[in-house]
Amino acid sequence: MSRRKRGELKVKPHLLNLFMCGSKSSVEVNQSATNNSSSASASASASASAASSGYAKQNSASTSYINSSSYGYGDLLHSRSSISSATSLSNIRQTLPHTPHLYDFSEISAATAGLQANPVSASSTSSSWRCTLRDQDVIVIRRKLRRPTTLPDLQRKLALISRSHHSSLCKLQGLSLSGNYLYLAYEYVVGVNLLLSLRSPRNPNFTILSKWLSRVQIAADVAHGLDYIHNSTGLGSDFVHNHIKCTSIIVTEPDLNAKICHFGTAELCGEVPDKAPSRFDRVGSGQLKFQGTRGYMAPEFQLSGTPTKQTDVYAFGVVLLELFSGGELLKYSVDEETGGFTRVSLIETAREALIGNSNSKLRHWVDKRLKDSYPVEVAEKMVKLAVDCVDEDPKKRPDMGLIVGSISKMYLESKSWADRMATPEDISVSLAPR
């Protein structure tokens, strides 16, 4: 049996294939390491790091969006033990359907019968229709452009947004531009919006979210989706949603999970300014004119009209309050003494429910359709979190990353409570005479 020369490195076939998967440079580095290294372990380390850098350099032109600064995979690409993981992740990423469609408006018009067939909703700010576009079941949403834009700019933003993939976000399939209106096509999701899930106009006493754990699951899904928008898209851009509300959240059937609609609308329609407004800009000017949903707008958004991550957190806090109280954001009650109407805010009633050491106020505030079947300690922490999110000072509101951690922990506590309270299945009852 021949003996290897000193400094010669014997590489196993599967490792050799791994190191040579990048480019010719990986082969040259391996040969150089074999001739110049005095230690087998040092030779392997140099070969691995050089091979990984060669692979990254060769592929940077064709897959620039999978670089270390964008997706946080830098540590993977610079680690010998993780080269195969980075390679497989990039391959999976390339196979995902992220190519958006730019529809001609004639396609939108034909699919919706001239914007007349299958209307889903209509309001002063947007309208939507369900239709089929290029063999895809979609919801087309019409919104007015808030700022002038160009088709190349829309293409750039659309390509960026369409690279985002998360199970709690409705996928944007494409768009069309006609005049001052943008037509956004999102995937159709079987389900009903969160508002109707909580308060059905036909039967106010019924809700499909009759279990505490199902509501915590909704809160967790929305939190994860919004955290992904703010912090985890990995696209080198700061995204905001600007439309977080109960009608923008779909409760899927039959699993009762949550999906956030309208992701990307704020950027594509020009609701997010390209530059931060100065304190001399007026809200009433044409550039900063804004629209929002009553009850979901943070105080600073009402003053500046500029959506931020903090204004998203405020709207998310309002959604949490609606989710666990089942009540309306604003309602009016008759004052028995004066005979006039008194305005009742859901935020104020939540703050009052947390005052004192007794849980009686909190139990009275939480949705009675849950029939007091929930862990009170977890409910108290959830309401406190929601109240923190709607703090008038945006600097005191928690970040979505912290919110996700808190709600995930509360979900585990709720799951443990539900398992303890479950009816035993291994007990049988016999009515036969003994």
C-alpha positions, 0 to 999 in steps of 0.5 A, a space after each residue: 500500500 503506497 504511503 502518501 507524501 507529507 502534506 498531501 491531503 486525502 479528500 473523500 469523494 463526497 467532500 470533493 464534489 462539495 468543494 468543486 461545486 462552485 467554480 474552477 477557482 475551487 479546484 485551483 485553491 484545493 491544489 494550492 492548499 495541497 502543495 503549500 500546506 504543512 498540516 492536513 487540518 490546515 489544508 482542509 480549513 483553507 480549502 473549505 473557506 476558499 471554496 465557499 468564497 469562490 462559489 459565492 463570487 461566481 453566483 453573485 451576478 445571477 443570484 445577487 438577492 441571496 447575498 449575506 447582507 440581504 438574507 443573513 446567510 453570511 455566516 453560513 457561506 463562511 462556515 465549512 460545515 454549512 456550505 451544503 446548507 447554503 447551497 440547498 437553501 439557495 436552490 430552494 429559493 430559486 424554485 419558489 414562484 416569485 415572478 409577478 405578473 404585469 397585467 394589461 388592464 384589458 385582462 382585468 376588465 375582461 376577468 371582472 366583466 368590466 369591473 361588474 362581476 363578483 364584487 367582494 367589497 367596496 368603500 371610499 378608498 378601495 374596491 375588490 373583485 374575485 376573478 380568474 387571471 391566467 388560470 389563478 383564482 385571485 382577488 383584484 383590489 383597486 386603489 388610487 395612486 397617492 403619488 405619481 409613479 412610473 411603470 419601471 418604478 412599479 416593476 422594481 417595487 413589485 419584483 422586490 415585494 414578490 420575493 417575500 414568502 410567509 405563511 401568514 401573508 397573502 401572496 401578491 400575484 401581480 398588478 395592472 396600472 390604469 390612469 390614477 388607479 392601481 389594480 393589485 391581484 392577490 391570491 384568493 384565500 378560502 375563509 372570512 375576515 376577522 371582523 365577521 369571524 368575531 361579530 357576524 351581523 346575522 348572528 351576533 351571539 355566534 363566533 367561529 372563534 369560540 375557543 381561547 386557544 383559537 384566538 391566541 393562534 390568530 394573534 400569533 399568526 398575525 404577529 409573525 406575519 407583521 414581524 416578517 414585514 418589519 424585520 425579516 423580509 431580508 430584502 434590504 428595505 424597511 417595509 410597513 403595512 399601513 392597513 392592519 385592521 380586522 377586515 384586512 385579516 383572513 381567518 382561513 377554513 378549516 384550520 382557523 389560521 390567520 393571513 394578512 392581506 394587502 402586503 405591499 399596497 402601501 409601497 406600491 400606491 405611494 402611501 409611504 413617502 420616499 423621504 421623511 417629511 420635515 416638520 414644516 410640511 403640512 398634512 393638508 398639502 397634496 404631498 402628505 394627504 392621507 387616509 386611514 381607518 377610524 380607530 386604527 390610526 395612531 395619534 402621530 399618524 393623524 398628525 403627520 400622515 406618515 406610516 411607520 412600524 410604530 403606527 403598525 404596532 398601534 393598529 396591531 394592538 387595536 386588533 388584539 383588543 378586538 380579538 379578545 374582547 369581541 367588542 367594537 372599537 367605538 360605540 355610543 351608549 345612552 347616559 341615563 342621567 342626562 339622556 345624551 350619548 356617551 362615547 365608549 372607547 375599547 382602548 379606555 375600557 381595556 385600561 380600566 379592566 387592568 386597574 386593581 388587583 381583582 380579576 373581576 373587571 378583566 373577566 367582565 371585559 373579555 368576550 363572554 362568548 368564551 364562557 370564562 374558559 381561559 387562563 386568567 393570568 395569560 389573558 391579563 398578560 395579553 391585554 397588558 401587551 395590547 395596551 402597551 401597543 396602543 400607547 400614545 407615545 410611539 417610543 414606548 410601544 414594543 417592537 414586533 420582535 418582542 411582541 412575537 416572543 411574548 405571544 409565542 410564550 402565551 400560546 404555549 401557556 394556553 396550550 398547556 392550560 387547554 391540555 390540562 382542562 381537556 376532557 379525559 378520553 380514556 374514561 368509560 361510563 357503564 349504565 348496565 346493572 351490576 
